[in-house]
Amino acid sequence: MSDLTEAQQAALDHLRQITNGEDPERELAVLESVGWNVEKAAQAFFDDDLPQAGPSMSPVQPVSIDDSAQSIPYSNSAPARNTRPVYPRTHQTGLNLANVVAFPFTLITNILQFIFRIIRFPLVGIFPYLFRPNGPALRGSRGPRGGRGMLAENPAAAADRFVRELEDETGAMTISHANAAEAGAAENVAGSSTLAGKAAAAGRLLPDFFIGSYEEALRTAERELRVLCAIILSSEHDDIPEFRRMVLTDADFIKTLADNNFVVWGGDIRDRDAYQASIKLGATTYPFVGFVSLHPTPAHVGGSTPSGSGPRLTVLSRHEGPPSTTTSAQTLQAHITTALLPRVTPLLSRLRTERWNREQERKLREEQDRAFAESAARDRERVKQKREAERKAAEEKQARLEAEKEKASNEEKLLLWRRYARKHLIPPEPPSGGIRIGVRLPDGRRGVRMFSPTDDVTAVYTFAESLLVPASEPRDSDPDQPPTGYTHDWKLKLVTSFPRKEIPQREKVLGSIDDLKEGANLVVEVIRTYGGIGTDDHDEDEE
């Protein structure tokens, strides 16, 4: 006993006062087995099933969690832990009178339990203490571990119901609901609007609980680099009402959680998700409050850290027991401010800084990539426009060359045709009795020739065309065949000088035309073609 701490010695003295100090060794063993909880030790001390502690037999200690290194997995599986002390039972030979008397009742109970289990009658909910030999009854289940027949309730719905029950029992409301009520936009989701107004007016608040499963709360804390405060209650425990009223509505405690941006998650072990969370967190006594956050990976023996391993979610501290001691609002607040935050803040701040730097680098890279992409797009557009302009210029140039080439070819063919017409298409002059026709060209040159009255107008037009042959082209070299593939298109018309009157180019003999049968002086007007539309070189205003 000389090795006991002051708290342990005080617990032992308290238990000895309750038991009148009959067996100090047994009292010490019981206290050690229940984690120095005086209330549990007193209940266990007077339990008939508890054996007498002796030198060769001592209660088995519950498995504990190393709070400095216990990582929280995301799977539903967890290391096996005892959720309460396990006491070895003595094996007695012979008949036990209590067992003989209780045998009929036990047999009847087992039969009834079997029958009601077949017909699916919720006998557990009616007699929870009669048919609950292994642990707390889960909502809608047949056993404490969520066996066959459990209602698969959505963890988010269970968390929301947990918060609404807290608000109904304490008359308080969560911070977010209170802010919404003050703004006049609170939704009627947790009691009546009158209850919300009273809670807001009285200033009784609850933490903003995370609505979702325990695993989702863990992932949120890890993703957002926050500390998770897990609160697990048991409605069958006598200390729970006091914990709800005195701790969960404590203004300073709630302010500490809110100011430091904790993820607060809570549940009742009657629900599947909360029960599994209690196993993973190693909760043995309720109310239970645990703090989980990222923590550096523990080093191996010799001080080496596994390569590639970063911070992992770790149970930093666990608090369980009556709210008058380990789970009081003052104790939890003092632990947060003096122990928890100094332990996790440097790491979380460093991780936030690293994440912020990575985010800024990512944004910078995105901006650079976007600027590069925009610049490349502009360059491609400029190159495309330049190539398009060059292509159009080349096409226009090629079109001009082809037009010029075609024009030159047509002019060459036209010249050949005129020379051919000069030689073969103009009828010879009559020896006498002819019609004298004079033709004046646009450049002022004149040509006069005698035509037979039986010659047609086309002969006069052909004569006018022949006058356009340059003087450098001798008559003796005129071709005897027209240009191959050439169809002549008359580029001129003949008109009388005064009054101006066009002589149509038709196959009509000259002797039948009044303006020509006595002879005439005609003027040649050249037809210019623009885009296929013929225009007259004659100016009517001048006429």
C-alpha positions as CSV (number, residue, x, y, z in Angstrom):
1,M,0.0,0.0,0.0
2,S,3.0,2.3,0.4
3,D,3.2,2.5,-3.5
4,L,-0.4,4.0,-3.8
5,T,-0.9,7.5,-5.0
6,E,-2.9,10.0,-3.0
7,A,-6.0,9.5,-5.2
8,Q,-5.7,5.7,-4.9
9,Q,-5.3,5.9,-1.2
10,A,-8.3,8.2,-0.9
11,A,-10.4,5.7,-3.0
12,L,-9.2,2.8,-0.7
13,D,-10.1,4.8,2.4
14,H,-13.5,5.6,1.0
15,L,-14.2,1.9,0.1
16,R,-13.0,0.8,3.6
17,Q,-15.5,3.2,5.2
18,I,-18.3,1.5,3.1
19,T,-17.2,-2.0,3.9
20,N,-16.1,-1.3,7.5
21,G,-12.6,-2.3,6.6
22,E,-13.1,-6.1,6.9
23,D,-10.5,-7.2,4.3
24,P,-7.9,-4.6,3.2
25,E,-6.3,-7.0,0.6
26,R,-9.6,-7.9,-1.0
27,E,-10.7,-4.2,-1.1
28,L,-7.4,-3.2,-2.8
29,A,-7.7,-6.0,-5.3
30,V,-11.3,-5.0,-6.2
31,L,-10.3,-1.4,-6.6
32,E,-7.5,-2.3,-8.9
33,S,-9.8,-4.5,-11.0
34,V,-12.4,-1.8,-11.6
35,G,-9.9,1.0,-12.3
36,W,-10.2,2.6,-8.8
37,N,-13.9,3.4,-9.2
38,V,-15.3,3.3,-5.7
39,E,-18.9,2.9,-6.8
40,K,-18.1,-0.1,-8.9
41,A,-15.8,-1.5,-6.3
42,A,-18.6,-1.3,-3.7
43,Q,-21.0,-3.1,-6.0
44,A,-18.5,-5.8,-6.8
45,F,-17.5,-6.2,-3.2
46,F,-21.0,-7.2,-2.2
47,D,-21.5,-9.4,-5.3
48,D,-22.1,-13.0,-4.3
49,D,-20.2,-14.2,-7.4
50,L,-17.0,-12.4,-6.4
51,P,-14.5,-14.9,-5.0
52,Q,-12.3,-14.2,-2.1
53,A,-9.1,-12.7,-3.2
54,G,-6.1,-14.5,-2.1
55,P,-2.4,-14.9,-2.8
56,S,-3.0,-17.3,-5.6
57,M,-6.1,-15.6,-7.2
58,S,-6.6,-12.0,-8.2
59,P,-9.1,-10.4,-10.5
60,V,-8.0,-10.1,-14.1
61,Q,-7.3,-6.4,-15.1
62,P,-9.1,-5.0,-18.1
63,V,-7.2,-4.3,-21.2
64,S,-6.3,-0.6,-21.5
65,I,-5.4,1.6,-24.5
66,D,-2.0,3.2,-24.8
67,D,-3.3,6.7,-25.3
68,S,0.0,8.0,-26.7
69,A,0.2,5.5,-29.6
70,Q,-3.2,3.9,-30.2
71,S,-4.2,4.5,-33.8
72,I,-7.9,4.4,-34.9
73,P,-8.6,2.3,-38.0
74,Y,-11.5,3.1,-40.3
75,S,-12.7,-0.4,-40.6
76,N,-15.5,-1.8,-38.4
77,S,-13.1,-4.3,-36.9
78,A,-11.1,-3.3,-33.8
79,P,-8.6,-5.0,-31.4
80,A,-10.4,-7.1,-28.9
81,R,-10.8,-5.3,-25.6
82,N,-12.7,-6.1,-22.4
83,T,-15.4,-3.5,-22.0
84,R,-15.7,-4.3,-18.3
85,P,-13.6,-6.1,-15.7
86,V,-13.7,-9.9,-15.9
87,Y,-13.6,-11.8,-12.7
88,P,-12.6,-15.5,-12.6
89,R,-15.2,-17.7,-11.0
90,T,-14.4,-20.6,-8.7
91,H,-15.6,-24.1,-9.6
92,Q,-17.3,-25.7,-6.7
93,T,-18.1,-29.4,-6.6
94,G,-21.5,-30.7,-5.5
95,L,-24.8,-29.0,-5.5
96,N,-25.4,-25.3,-4.8
97,L,-28.7,-24.6,-3.0
98,A,-29.1,-21.3,-4.8
99,N,-28.6,-22.9,-8.2
100,V,-31.2,-25.6,-7.3
101,V,-33.8,-23.0,-6.3
102,A,-33.1,-20.8,-9.3
103,F,-33.1,-23.7,-11.9
104,P,-36.9,-23.7,-12.6
105,F,-37.0,-20.0,-13.1
106,T,-33.9,-20.2,-15.3
107,L,-35.5,-23.0,-17.4
108,I,-38.8,-21.1,-17.8
109,T,-37.0,-17.9,-18.7
110,N,-34.9,-19.7,-21.4
111,I,-38.1,-21.3,-22.8
112,L,-40.0,-18.0,-23.0
113,Q,-37.0,-16.3,-24.5
114,F,-36.8,-19.0,-27.2
115,I,-40.5,-18.7,-28.0
116,F,-40.6,-14.9,-28.1
117,R,-37.4,-14.9,-30.2
118,I,-39.1,-17.2,-32.8
119,I,-42.2,-14.9,-33.0
120,R,-40.1,-11.8,-33.0
121,F,-41.7,-10.3,-30.0
122,P,-39.6,-7.4,-28.5
123,L,-39.3,-9.0,-25.1
124,V,-35.9,-7.4,-24.6
125,G,-37.3,-3.9,-24.7
126,I,-40.0,-4.8,-22.1
127,F,-37.7,-6.7,-19.7
128,P,-34.2,-5.2,-20.4
129,Y,-32.7,-6.4,-17.2
130,L,-34.2,-9.9,-17.4
131,F,-33.0,-10.7,-20.9
132,R,-29.7,-8.8,-21.0
133,P,-27.0,-11.1,-19.7
134,N,-24.1,-9.8,-21.8
135,G,-24.4,-6.0,-22.1
136,P,-26.6,-3.1,-22.9
137,A,-29.5,-3.6,-25.2
138,L,-29.1,-2.1,-28.5
139,R,-32.0,-0.3,-30.2
140,G,-33.9,-2.8,-32.4
141,S,-31.4,-5.7,-31.8
142,R,-31.5,-9.1,-30.3
143,G,-28.1,-8.8,-28.6
144,P,-25.5,-6.3,-27.6
145,R,-23.3,-6.9,-30.6
146,G,-25.7,-6.1,-33.4
147,G,-26.5,-9.7,-34.3
148,R,-29.1,-11.0,-36.7
149,G,-32.4,-9.1,-36.6
150,M,-30.9,-5.6,-35.8
151,L,-32.6,-2.7,-37.5
152,A,-29.9,-1.1,-39.8
153,E,-30.6,2.5,-38.8
154,N,-28.7,5.1,-40.6
155,P,-25.9,6.4,-38.4
156,A,-26.8,10.0,-39.4
157,A,-30.3,9.5,-38.2
158,A,-29.1,8.0,-34.9
159,A,-26.8,11.0,-34.4
160,D,-29.6,13.4,-35.2
161,R,-31.9,11.6,-32.7
162,F,-29.2,11.7,-30.1
163,V,-29.0,15.5,-30.5
164,R,-32.7,16.0,-30.4
165,E,-33.0,13.9,-27.2
166,L,-30.3,16.1,-25.6
167,E,-32.2,19.2,-26.5
168,D,-35.5,17.8,-25.2
169,E,-33.9,16.7,-21.9
170,T,-31.7,19.7,-21.2
171,G,-33.9,22.4,-22.7
172,A,-30.8,23.6,-24.6
173,M,-30.0,23.8,-28.3
174,T,-26.9,23.5,-30.4
175,I,-25.0,26.6,-31.3
176,S,-26.0,26.4,-35.0
177,H,-29.7,26.1,-34.1
178,A,-29.4,29.0,-31.7
179,N,-27.8,31.2,-34.3
180,A,-30.5,30.2,-36.8
181,A,-33.2,30.9,-34.2
182,E,-31.8,34.4,-33.5
183,A,-31.8,35.1,-37.2
184,G,-35.5,34.1,-37.4
185,A,-34.7,31.1,-39.7
186,A,-34.6,28.2,-37.3
187,E,-36.2,25.0,-38.6
188,N,-38.6,23.1,-36.3
189,V,-36.4,20.0,-36.2
190,A,-35.7,19.5,-32.4
191,G,-38.9,20.3,-30.5
192,S,-41.2,23.1,-30.9
193,S,-40.2,26.7,-31.8
194,T,-41.2,27.7,-28.3
195,L,-38.5,25.4,-26.9
196,A,-35.9,26.8,-29.3
197,G,-36.9,30.4,-28.3
198,K,-36.6,29.6,-24.6
199,A,-33.3,27.9,-25.0
200,A,-31.9,30.8,-27.0
201,A,-33.2,33.3,-24.5
202,A,-31.8,31.4,-21.6
203,G,-28.5,31.1,-23.2
204,R,-28.4,27.3,-22.7
205,L,-26.4,25.8,-25.5
206,L,-25.0,22.5,-26.6
207,P,-22.0,21.8,-28.8
208,D,-22.5,21.5,-32.5
209,F,-22.6,17.7,-32.8
210,F,-21.4,16.1,-36.1
211,I,-24.5,14.5,-37.7
212,G,-23.1,11.3,-39.2
213,S,-21.3,8.1,-38.3
214,Y,-18.3,7.8,-36.0
215,E,-16.1,6.8,-39.0
216,E,-17.3,9.9,-41.0
217,A,-16.5,12.1,-38.0
218,L,-13.0,10.6,-37.9
219,R,-12.5,11.2,-41.6
220,T,-13.7,14.8,-41.2
221,A,-11.2,15.4,-38.4
222,E,-8.4,14.0,-40.4
223,R,-9.3,15.8,-43.7
224,E,-9.9,19.2,-42.0
225,L,-7.0,18.8,-39.5
226,R,-9.2,19.1,-36.4
227,V,-9.5,17.4,-33.1
228,L,-12.4,14.9,-32.6
229,C,-14.2,15.0,-29.3
230,A,-16.1,11.7,-29.0
231,I,-18.8,11.6,-26.3
232,I,-20.4,8.2,-25.6
233,L,-23.3,7.9,-23.1
234,S,-25.4,5.0,-21.7
235,S,-28.9,5.9,-20.8
236,E,-29.0,3.2,-18.2
237,H,-26.2,4.8,-16.2
238,D,-27.1,6.9,-13.2
239,D,-24.5,9.6,-13.9
240,I,-25.7,10.4,-17.4
241,P,-28.5,12.9,-16.6
242,E,-26.1,15.0,-14.5
243,F,-23.5,14.8,-17.2
244,R,-26.0,16.0,-19.8
245,R,-27.3,18.9,-17.7
246,M,-24.0,20.0,-16.1
247,V,-21.3,19.2,-18.6
248,L,-22.8,19.3,-22.1
249,T,-24.4,22.7,-21.4
250,D,-21.5,24.3,-19.6
251,A,-20.8,27.6,-21.4
252,D,-17.1,27.6,-20.8
253,F,-16.6,24.0,-22.0
254,I,-18.8,24.6,-25.1
255,K,-16.9,27.9,-25.9
256,T,-13.6,26.1,-25.6
257,L,-14.7,23.4,-28.1
258,A,-16.2,26.0,-30.5
259,D,-13.2,28.4,-30.3
260,N,-10.8,25.6,-31.1
261,N,-13.0,24.2,-33.9
262,F,-13.4,20.7,-32.5
263,V,-15.4,18.0,-34.3
264,V,-17.9,16.9,-31.6
265,W,-19.5,13.6,-32.1
266,G,-21.8,11.8,-29.7
267,G,-23.9,8.7,-29.4
268,D,-25.7,6.3,-27.0
269,I,-24.4,2.7,-26.8
270,R,-28.0,1.5,-27.4
271,D,-27.2,2.5,-31.1
272,R,-25.1,0.2,-33.2
273,D,-22.6,2.9,-34.4
274,A,-22.1,4.3,-30.9
275,Y,-21.6,0.8,-29.5
276,Q,-19.0,-0.1,-32.1
277,A,-17.3,3.3,-31.4
278,S,-17.2,2.4,-27.7
279,I,-15.4,-0.8,-28.5
280,K,-12.9,0.9,-30.7
281,L,-12.2,3.6,-28.1
282,G,-12.0,1.1,-25.3
283,A,-14.8,2.7,-23.2
284,T,-15.5,0.8,-20.0
285,T,-17.4,3.4,-17.9
286,Y,-19.9,6.0,-18.9
287,P,-20.1,8.9,-19.5
288,F,-17.1,8.6,-21.8
289,V,-15.2,11.4,-23.5
290,G,-12.3,10.7,-25.8
291,F,-10.1,13.0,-27.9
292,V,-8.7,11.8,-31.2
293,S,-6.4,13.7,-33.6
294,L,-3.5,13.2,-35.9
295,H,-0.3,12.3,-34.1
296,P,3.2,11.5,-35.4
297,T,3.8,7.8,-36.0
298,P,5.6,6.3,-33.0
299,A,9.2,5.4,-33.6
300,H,10.4,1.8,-33.6
301,V,12.8,0.5,-31.0
302,G,16.0,2.3,-31.4
303,G,14.4,5.6,-32.4
304,S,13.8,4.9,-36.1
305,T,10.5,6.0,-37.7
306,P,9.0,3.9,-40.5
307,S,9.8,5.3,-43.9
308,G,6.8,6.9,-45.7
309,S,4.7,7.0,-42.6
310,G,3.1,10.2,-41.6
311,P,0.8,11.3,-38.8
312,R,-2.1,9.0,-38.0
313,L,-5.3,9.3,-36.1
314,T,-4.5,8.6,-32.5
315,V,-6.5,8.5,-29.2
316,L,-4.8,11.2,-27.3
317,S,-6.8,10.9,-24.0
318,R,-9.8,9.2,-22.5
319,H,-12.0,10.4,-19.7
320,E,-14.7,8.2,-18.1
321,G,-16.6,8.2,-14.9
322,P,-19.0,10.4,-13.0
323,P,-19.1,14.1,-13.9
324,S,-18.2,15.0,-10.4
325,T,-14.6,13.8,-11.0
326,T,-12.9,12.9,-14.3
327,T,-15.6,14.1,-16.7
328,S,-16.6,17.4,-15.1
329,A,-16.7,20.4,-17.3
330,Q,-13.9,22.1,-15.4
331,T,-11.7,19.0,-15.7
332,L,-12.3,18.5,-19.4
333,Q,-11.7,22.2,-20.1
334,A,-8.5,22.3,-18.1
335,H,-7.3,19.2,-19.9
336,I,-8.0,20.7,-23.3
337,T,-6.3,24.0,-22.6
338,T,-3.3,22.8,-20.6
339,A,-2.5,19.3,-22.1
340,L,-4.4,18.5,-25.3
341,L,-4.0,21.7,-27.3
342,P,-0.3,22.2,-26.5
343,R,0.2,18.7,-27.6
344,V,-1.6,18.8,-31.0
345,T,-1.5,22.5,-32.0
346,P,2.1,22.5,-33.2
347,L,1.5,19.4,-35.4
348,L,-1.8,20.6,-36.8
349,S,-0.5,24.1,-37.4
350,R,2.4,22.7,-39.3
351,L,0.2,20.4,-41.3
352,R,-2.2,23.4,-42.1
353,T,0.8,25.4,-43.2
354,E,2.1,22.6,-45.4
355,R,-1.4,22.1,-46.8
356,W,-1.8,25.9,-47.4
357,N,1.7,26.0,-49.1
358,R,0.7,23.0,-51.3
359,E,-2.6,24.7,-52.1
360,Q,-0.8,28.0,-53.0
361,E,1.7,26.1,-55.1
362,R,-1.1,24.2,-56.8
363,K,-3.0,27.5,-57.5
364,L,0.2,29.1,-58.8
365,R,0.9,26.1,-61.1
366,E,-2.7,26.3,-62.3
367,E,-2.4,30.0,-63.0
368,Q,0.9,29.5,-64.8
369,D,-0.6,26.6,-66.7
370,R,-3.6,28.7,-67.6
371,A,-1.4,31.7,-68.6
372,F,0.8,29.4,-70.7
373,A,-2.3,27.8,-72.3
374,E,-3.8,31.2,-73.0
375,S,-0.5,32.4,-74.5
376,A,-0.1,29.3,-76.5
377,A,-3.7,29.7,-77.7
378,R,-3.0,33.2,-78.7
379,D,0.2,32.2,-80.5
380,R,-1.7,29.4,-82.3
381,E,-4.4,31.9,-83.3
382,R,-1.9,34.3,-84.6
383,V,-0.1,31.6,-86.5
384,K,-3.4,30.4,-87.8
385,Q,-4.4,33.9,-88.9
386,K,-1.0,34.4,-90.5
387,R,-1.2,31.1,-92.4
388,E,-4.8,31.9,-93.4
389,A,-3.7,35.3,-94.7
390,E,-0.8,33.8,-96.5
391,R,-3.1,31.1,-98.0
392,K,-5.6,33.7,-99.1
393,A,-2.8,35.9,-100.6
394,A,-1.4,32.9,-102.4
395,E,-4.8,31.9,-103.7
396,E,-5.5,35.5,-104.8
397,K,-2.1,35.6,-106.5
398,Q,-2.6,32.3,-108.1
399,A,-6.1,33.5,-109.2
400,R,-4.6,36.7,-110.7
401,L,-1.9,34.7,-112.4
402,E,-4.4,32.3,-113.8
403,A,-6.7,35.2,-114.8
404,E,-3.8,37.0,-116.5
405,K,-2.7,33.8,-118.1
406,E,-6.3,33.2,-119.3
407,K,-6.6,36.8,-120.4
408,A,-3.3,36.6,-122.3
409,S,-4.4,33.4,-123.9
410,N,-7.8,34.8,-124.9
411,E,-6.2,38.0,-126.3
412,E,-3.8,35.8,-128.2
413,K,-6.6,33.7,-129.6
414,L,-8.6,36.9,-130.3
415,L,-5.7,38.3,-132.3
416,L,-5.3,35.1,-134.2
417,W,-9.1,35.1,-135.0
418,R,-9.0,38.7,-136.2
419,R,-6.1,37.9,-138.4
420,Y,-7.8,34.8,-139.7
421,A,-11.0,36.8,-140.2
422,R,-9.1,39.6,-142.1
423,K,-7.9,37.0,-144.5
424,H,-10.9,34.7,-144.9
425,L,-14.1,36.1,-143.5
426,I,-14.2,39.6,-145.2
427,P,-15.8,39.4,-148.6
428,P,-13.9,41.0,-151.5
429,E,-14.8,44.5,-152.7
430,P,-17.2,44.7,-155.6
431,P,-15.7,46.2,-158.8
432,S,-18.7,48.6,-159.1
433,G,-22.0,49.5,-157.7
434,G,-20.9,48.9,-154.1
435,I,-21.8,50.6,-150.8
436,R,-19.1,52.7,-149.3
437,I,-18.8,52.1,-145.5
438,G,-16.4,54.1,-143.3
439,V,-15.5,52.9,-139.8
440,R,-13.9,55.1,-137.1
441,L,-12.1,53.3,-134.4
442,P,-12.0,54.6,-130.7
443,D,-8.3,55.6,-131.1
444,G,-9.3,57.9,-134.0
445,R,-8.1,55.7,-136.9
446,R,-10.4,55.2,-139.8
447,G,-11.0,52.5,-142.3
448,V,-13.1,52.7,-145.5
449,R,-14.2,49.9,-147.7
450,M,-16.7,49.1,-150.4
451,F,-19.2,46.3,-149.7
452,S,-21.7,44.7,-152.0
453,P,-25.3,45.4,-151.4
454,T,-25.7,41.6,-150.9
455,D,-23.1,41.4,-148.1
456,D,-24.5,41.1,-144.6
457,V,-23.9,43.2,-141.5
458,T,-21.6,40.6,-140.1
459,A,-19.1,41.4,-142.9
460,V,-19.0,45.0,-141.7
461,Y,-18.5,43.9,-138.1
462,T,-15.7,41.6,-139.2
463,F,-14.1,44.4,-141.1
464,A,-14.2,46.6,-138.0
465,E,-12.6,43.7,-136.0
466,S,-9.8,43.4,-138.6
467,L,-9.0,47.1,-138.1
468,L,-8.0,46.3,-134.5
469,V,-5.2,44.1,-135.7
470,P,-1.9,45.9,-134.8
471,A,0.0,47.3,-137.8
472,S,3.0,45.1,-136.7
473,E,1.1,42.0,-137.8
474,P,1.6,41.6,-141.6
475,R,-1.2,40.4,-143.8
476,D,0.8,37.8,-145.6
477,S,1.3,35.8,-142.3
478,D,-2.3,35.6,-141.4
479,P,-3.4,32.1,-140.4
480,D,-5.6,30.0,-142.6
481,Q,-7.4,28.3,-139.6
482,P,-9.1,29.8,-136.6
483,P,-7.7,29.2,-133.1
484,T,-8.5,25.8,-131.8
485,G,-11.3,25.7,-129.3
486,Y,-12.0,29.4,-129.7
487,T,-15.5,30.8,-130.0
488,H,-15.6,34.5,-131.0
489,D,-17.5,36.9,-128.8
490,W,-18.0,40.3,-130.4
491,K,-16.4,42.9,-128.2
492,L,-17.7,45.9,-130.2
493,K,-20.8,47.4,-131.7
494,L,-21.3,49.8,-134.7
495,V,-23.4,52.9,-134.4
496,T,-24.2,55.8,-136.7
497,S,-22.6,59.1,-135.7
498,F,-25.6,61.4,-135.9
499,P,-28.2,60.7,-134.9
500,R,-26.7,57.8,-132.9
501,K,-28.3,54.6,-133.9
502,E,-26.9,51.1,-133.3
503,I,-26.5,48.8,-136.2
504,P,-27.4,45.4,-134.9
505,Q,-25.1,42.5,-135.8
506,R,-27.4,40.3,-137.7
507,E,-27.2,38.3,-140.9
508,K,-29.0,41.0,-142.9
509,V,-27.9,42.3,-146.3
510,L,-26.7,45.9,-146.4
511,G,-28.9,46.8,-149.3
512,S,-32.0,46.3,-147.1
513,I,-30.9,48.6,-144.3
514,D,-31.9,52.2,-144.8
515,D,-29.0,53.6,-142.8
516,L,-26.5,51.7,-144.8
517,K,-27.7,51.1,-148.4
518,E,-26.6,54.6,-149.5
519,G,-23.3,54.3,-147.6
520,A,-22.5,55.4,-144.1
521,N,-19.9,56.4,-141.6
522,L,-20.0,54.2,-138.5
523,V,-18.3,54.5,-135.2
524,V,-16.9,51.5,-133.3
525,E,-17.8,51.3,-129.6
526,V,-15.8,48.7,-127.7
527,I,-17.8,46.6,-125.1
528,R,-16.0,46.2,-121.8
529,T,-16.8,43.3,-119.6
530,Y,-16.9,43.6,-115.8
531,G,-17.8,40.3,-114.0
532,G,-19.6,39.0,-117.0
533,I,-21.8,42.2,-117.4
534,G,-21.2,44.0,-120.7
535,T,-21.0,47.8,-120.5
536,D,-20.9,50.4,-123.2
537,D,-17.8,52.6,-123.7
538,H,-20.2,55.2,-125.2
539,D,-21.1,58.1,-123.0
540,E,-24.8,59.0,-123.6
541,D,-24.4,62.4,-121.9
542,E,-21.8,63.5,-124.4
543,E,-24.1,62.5,-127.2
